[in-house]
Amino acid sequence: MSGQIPGGGCALVHSGTVVGAAPGPAYRGRVVICRGRVSHTCPHDPVPVDAAGCLVSPGLVDIHVHGALGHDLTEAAPAAWQQALDAHLRAGTTTVLATLASTSPARTAAALATAAELLAGEEAPTLAGVHLEGPCLNREQRGAHDPAHLRTAADVLDELTPLPGALRMVTLAPELPGADELISYLTGHGVRVAAGHSAATPADLARTRELGMSHLAHLWSGQSALTRPALHRIPGLLEASLASDELTAEVIADGHHLPAALLTIALRCLGPERLCLVSDATAGTGLPPGSAFQTGASTGRVHDGYAATEDRTSLCGSVTPLAHTLARMREMTGAPIADVVTMATATPARAAGLYPLKGSLLPGADGDVVLLGPDLTVRTVVLRGHPYPGPWGGGR
């Protein structure tokens, strides 16, 4: 599918129920896409897309995805990126922040250069930038990240000066020495900063919120929790995350990372306007059980519907595309369909600073649409006005 979106197409999506187009209820109607952008009208004989019996949603936005089909996005080869991104596109993800797990400075720099090359061309139309997950992480909360490649905030600041143009988000541990300077540098250049793989206190979170930190990586994964060192209970990053008033946050609803009760708590605390569904999909996505794969400098292995580190001490991302979390989130929380769609479109787009160009069907937005069946599986994908069939079967 790579290279097949040289310009925006024209399409008329009709006869479906439009959901998540903008704040408000679902409605019976149509979506007009003219030369790749949502429009009121199109004079260019748009291709009809019959959405009868389907929900019409903005294309899915995944701000935390590491790869697919054996390809990790820390690889420098553009072809590897294209294959991984194409796999997620066929599953309904029309916007991706390519997420780089902790690895060597040279490998990270090469991947950032690949992202810049792809963003400058037309070979990776779903790529919206890079999300650097690490390497400035708390060793005690590192999860599957290789401890040999964790580095100080000062090291990372040096590595990111001058700022790579492809960089859009960084996940770091805000309690580490030098993190304030790194956060100020990043947010001052328009990069979104997330707290993750961290033992930050509520005070750390409040301080760095003033510096522009705006997001929280995968709740319950790599987060310190409540302690009681003496008589009093001390909230950890988890409790501070759930009590926050403004921060957006991620959950991985793949059926393995979090049980229904925790997903329900997150949704009740943050609501669909601040809670993002992410895949955390790794290179193991689409590979059969037993397959080994790389994510950053770490090795994972695919099991039945999930991935773990070789020593089985930690989950190692997921093997589930974002689209496959929609039905699970609805089933496990009872959330209305409109809220589930919002959590996979508008909310992550806002968290990444991409809304309303992405994650909406407002006039002027990119003409990215997915048609969802009543069971919330992807039936058809439209990218910038060009229809493609779906779905892709990886991760089921």
C-alpha positions in Angstrom: 0.0 0.0 0.0 3.0 2.3 0.4 3.3 5.1 -2.1 -0.3 4.9 -3.3 -1.4 8.2 -1.7 0.3 10.7 -4.0 -2.5 13.2 -3.5 -5.9 13.4 -1.9 -8.8 11.6 -3.4 -12.5 12.4 -3.6 -15.0 10.1 -1.9 -18.6 10.2 -0.8 -19.3 8.0 2.2 -23.0 7.5 2.4 -25.9 5.6 4.1 -24.0 5.0 7.3 -24.3 6.3 10.9 -21.7 9.0 11.5 -20.1 8.8 14.9 -17.2 10.8 16.4 -17.2 13.4 13.6 -17.3 16.1 16.2 -18.6 16.5 19.8 -22.2 15.5 19.7 -24.4 12.5 19.1 -24.2 10.1 16.2 -26.3 10.9 13.1 -27.5 9.3 9.9 -25.7 11.1 7.1 -22.8 11.3 4.7 -19.1 12.4 4.7 -17.8 14.2 1.7 -14.1 14.2 1.0 -12.7 16.4 -1.7 -9.1 16.1 -2.7 -8.2 14.5 0.5 -10.0 16.8 2.9 -13.5 16.7 4.5 -15.7 19.2 2.8 -19.3 20.2 2.4 -19.4 19.5 -1.3 -17.1 18.1 -4.0 -17.4 18.9 -7.7 -15.0 16.2 -8.9 -17.3 13.2 -9.1 -16.3 11.6 -5.8 -16.0 7.8 -5.5 -19.1 6.4 -3.7 -18.4 4.4 -0.5 -21.5 2.5 0.7 -21.6 2.5 4.5 -25.0 0.9 4.9 -25.2 -1.0 8.2 -21.9 0.6 9.3 -20.7 3.2 11.7 -18.7 5.9 10.0 -15.8 7.1 12.2 -12.8 9.2 11.8 -9.7 7.2 11.0 -8.1 5.7 14.2 -5.2 7.6 15.8 -2.5 5.5 17.6 0.0 7.6 19.4 1.9 4.6 20.9 2.8 1.9 18.4 6.2 0.3 18.0 5.9 -1.8 14.9 4.3 -4.9 13.3 5.1 -8.0 11.2 8.5 -8.5 12.7 9.6 -4.9 12.1 10.5 -2.6 15.0 10.4 1.1 14.3 13.9 1.6 15.7 15.0 0.0 12.5 16.5 2.5 10.1 15.3 0.9 6.8 12.4 2.9 5.3 10.9 -0.3 3.9 10.6 -1.8 7.4 8.7 1.3 8.5 6.4 1.1 5.4 5.5 -2.5 6.0 4.7 -1.9 9.7 2.7 1.2 9.0 0.8 -0.5 6.2 -0.2 -3.3 8.5 -1.7 -0.9 10.9 -3.4 1.1 8.1 -5.1 -2.1 6.9 -6.4 -2.5 10.5 -7.9 1.0 10.5 -5.1 3.1 12.0 -4.8 6.1 9.7 -2.5 8.2 11.9 0.5 6.9 13.8 3.1 8.3 16.1 6.0 5.8 15.5 7.1 4.9 19.0 10.8 4.2 19.7 11.7 2.1 22.7 15.0 2.6 24.6 18.0 1.7 22.5 21.4 3.1 21.6 21.8 6.8 20.7 23.0 5.8 17.2 20.1 3.6 16.6 17.6 6.2 17.9 19.2 8.9 15.7 19.0 6.7 12.6 15.4 6.0 13.2 14.6 9.7 13.7 16.4 10.3 10.4 14.3 7.7 8.7 11.1 9.3 10.1 12.2 12.7 8.8 12.8 11.2 5.3 9.4 9.5 5.2 7.6 12.6 6.5 9.2 14.6 3.7 7.9 12.2 1.1 4.7 10.4 0.3 5.8 6.8 1.1 4.3 6.7 4.6 1.1 8.7 4.5 -0.1 7.6 8.0 3.1 8.8 9.8 2.5 11.9 11.9 5.8 12.0 13.8 7.8 10.1 16.4 7.1 9.3 20.0 10.3 8.7 21.9 9.5 6.3 24.8 12.7 6.6 26.9 15.5 6.4 27.4 15.1 8.8 30.4 13.1 6.3 32.5 13.2 5.1 36.1 15.0 1.8 36.4 12.6 0.5 38.9 9.7 1.1 36.5 11.4 0.3 33.3 9.1 -2.7 32.3 10.5 -4.3 29.2 13.0 -1.5 28.4 16.6 -2.7 28.4 18.3 -1.2 31.5 21.6 -1.0 29.6 20.2 1.7 27.4 18.5 3.9 29.9 20.2 7.3 30.1 20.1 10.5 32.1 18.0 13.5 31.2 21.2 15.5 30.5 22.3 12.8 28.1 19.0 12.9 26.3 19.0 16.7 26.1 22.4 16.5 24.4 21.1 13.9 22.0 18.1 15.9 21.1 19.9 19.2 20.5 19.3 20.4 17.9 15.8 19.0 18.1 15.0 16.4 15.4 12.2 17.7 13.2 10.2 14.4 13.3 9.9 14.4 17.1 6.4 15.0 18.4 6.2 13.3 21.8 8.6 12.1 24.5 7.8 9.8 27.5 10.1 10.2 30.4 10.3 9.9 34.2 9.8 13.5 35.5 11.3 12.8 38.9 14.8 12.1 37.6 17.6 14.6 38.0 17.7 17.1 35.1 14.2 16.2 33.9 12.9 19.7 34.4 15.4 21.1 32.0 14.6 18.4 29.5 10.9 19.0 29.8 11.2 22.7 29.4 13.4 22.3 26.3 10.9 19.9 24.7 7.7 21.7 25.5 9.4 25.0 24.5 9.8 23.5 21.0 6.3 22.2 20.8 7.0 18.6 21.7 4.4 16.9 23.9 5.8 15.3 27.1 4.3 12.3 28.9 5.1 10.9 32.3 5.8 7.2 32.1 7.9 4.4 33.4 8.2 6.6 36.4 7.9 6.8 40.2 6.9 10.4 40.2 5.1 11.8 43.2 2.1 14.1 43.0 4.4 17.0 43.7 6.6 15.9 40.8 3.6 15.7 38.6 2.3 19.2 39.6 5.7 20.8 39.1 6.3 19.3 35.7 2.7 20.1 34.7 3.7 23.8 35.1 6.6 23.1 32.7 4.2 21.8 30.1 4.0 18.1 30.7 0.5 17.1 29.5 0.2 13.4 29.1 0.5 10.1 30.9 1.8 6.9 29.3 -0.1 3.6 29.7 -1.9 3.6 33.1 -0.9 0.8 35.5 2.1 0.0 33.3 5.4 1.4 34.6 3.7 3.6 37.3 4.5 3.7 41.0 1.5 3.1 43.2 0.3 3.8 46.8 2.7 3.1 49.6 2.4 3.2 53.4 5.9 3.6 54.8 4.6 4.5 58.2 1.2 5.6 59.4 0.2 7.6 56.4 -0.5 6.6 52.8 1.6 8.2 50.1 0.0 8.4 46.6 2.2 7.2 43.7 2.1 8.2 40.1 -0.9 6.0 39.5 -3.1 7.7 42.0 -1.9 11.1 40.9 -2.7 10.2 37.4 -6.2 9.2 38.2 -6.8 12.3 40.3 -5.4 14.8 37.7 -7.8 17.4 36.3 -6.2 18.2 33.0 -3.8 15.5 31.9 -4.6 13.0 29.2 -3.7 9.4 29.7 -3.4 6.0 27.9 -4.8 2.6 28.5 -4.0 -0.6 26.6 -7.3 -2.5 26.2 -5.9 -5.6 24.6 -7.5 -7.9 27.1 -4.1 -8.8 28.8 -2.6 -5.6 30.2 -5.6 -4.5 32.2 -8.7 -6.2 33.6 -12.2 -4.8 33.2 -12.2 -3.2 36.7 -9.1 -1.1 36.0 -10.3 0.0 32.6 -13.6 1.1 34.2 -11.8 3.0 37.0 -9.7 4.8 34.4 -12.7 5.8 32.3 -14.7 6.9 35.3 -11.8 9.1 36.6 -10.8 10.7 33.3 -13.7 10.3 30.9 -13.5 9.7 27.2 -12.3 13.3 26.5 -9.0 12.6 28.4 -8.6 8.8 28.2 -6.8 7.5 25.0 -6.9 4.0 23.7 -3.4 3.0 22.4 -2.2 -0.3 21.0 1.4 -0.3 22.3 1.7 -2.8 19.3 5.2 -4.2 18.8 7.0 -6.0 16.0 5.3 -9.1 17.3 2.0 -7.9 16.0 0.9 -10.2 13.2 3.5 -12.9 14.1 2.5 -16.4 15.2 2.9 -17.6 18.9 6.4 -18.5 19.7 8.0 -15.8 17.5 10.7 -13.7 18.9 11.0 -10.0 18.0 12.9 -6.9 19.0 11.4 -3.7 20.6 14.1 -1.2 21.0 17.1 -3.0 22.5 14.9 -5.6 24.2 13.7 -9.0 23.0 10.1 -10.1 23.3 8.2 -13.3 22.4 4.7 -13.7 21.1 2.3 -15.8 23.2 -1.4 -16.4 22.7 -2.7 -12.9 22.2 0.1 -11.1 24.1 3.8 -10.7 24.3 6.3 -11.0 27.2 10.0 -10.5 27.8 12.1 -13.7 27.3 12.3 -14.1 31.1 8.6 -13.6 31.4 9.0 -10.9 34.1 7.1 -8.3 32.1 4.6 -7.9 29.3 6.4 -6.6 26.2 4.0 -4.2 24.5 1.1 -5.8 22.8 0.4 -7.8 19.6 -3.0 -6.1 19.0 -3.7 -3.3 16.5 -5.7 -0.4 17.9 -8.9 -1.3 16.1 -9.1 -4.6 18.0 -9.2 -2.8 21.3 -12.5 -1.0 20.5 -14.8 -4.0 21.1 -12.8 -5.1 24.1 -13.1 -1.6 25.7 -16.8 -1.5 25.1 -17.3 -5.1 26.4 -15.2 -4.6 29.5 -16.4 -1.2 30.5 -19.9 -0.9 29.0 -18.9 2.4 27.5 -21.1 3.8 24.8 -19.9 3.3 21.2 -19.5 7.1 20.7 -17.2 7.2 23.8 -15.1 4.3 22.6 -14.6 5.9 19.2 -13.7 9.2 20.8 -11.0 7.5 22.8 -9.4 6.1 19.6 -9.7 9.2 17.5 -10.3 12.7 18.9 -8.7 12.2 22.3 -5.3 10.8 21.1 -5.3 13.4 18.3 -5.7 16.1 20.9 -3.0 14.6 23.1 -0.6 14.7 20.2 -1.5 18.1 19.1 -3.1 16.8 15.8 -6.7 17.7 16.3 -8.9 18.6 14.4 -6.8 17.8 11.3 -6.8 14.3 12.6 -9.4 12.5 14.8 -12.3 14.5 13.4 -14.6 14.8 10.4 -14.9 18.5 10.6 -14.6 20.5 7.4 -10.9 20.8 6.5 -9.9 17.7 8.4 -7.9 15.0 6.5 -10.3 12.7 4.8 -9.5 9.6 6.9 -12.5 7.4 7.7 -13.1 3.9 8.9 -16.3 2.0 8.5 -17.0 -0.1 11.6 -19.5 -3.0 11.7 -22.0 -3.3 14.6 -19.4 -5.4 16.4 -16.8 -2.5 16.0 -14.6 -4.5 13.7 -13.2 -2.5 10.7 -14.9 -3.1 7.4 -13.3 -0.5 5.2 -10.6 2.1 5.5 -10.5 5.4 3.6 -7.2 7.4 3.7 -7.2 10.9 2.4 -10.2 10.1 0.3 -8.8 6.8 -1.1 -10.8 3.7 -0.2 -9.1 0.5 0.9 -10.6 -2.8 2.0 -10.1 -4.2 5.5 -9.6 -5.6 8.0 -6.2 -7.0 8.7 -6.2 -10.1 10.8 -3.1 -9.7 13.0 -3.4 -9.9 16.8 -6.7 -11.9 16.9 
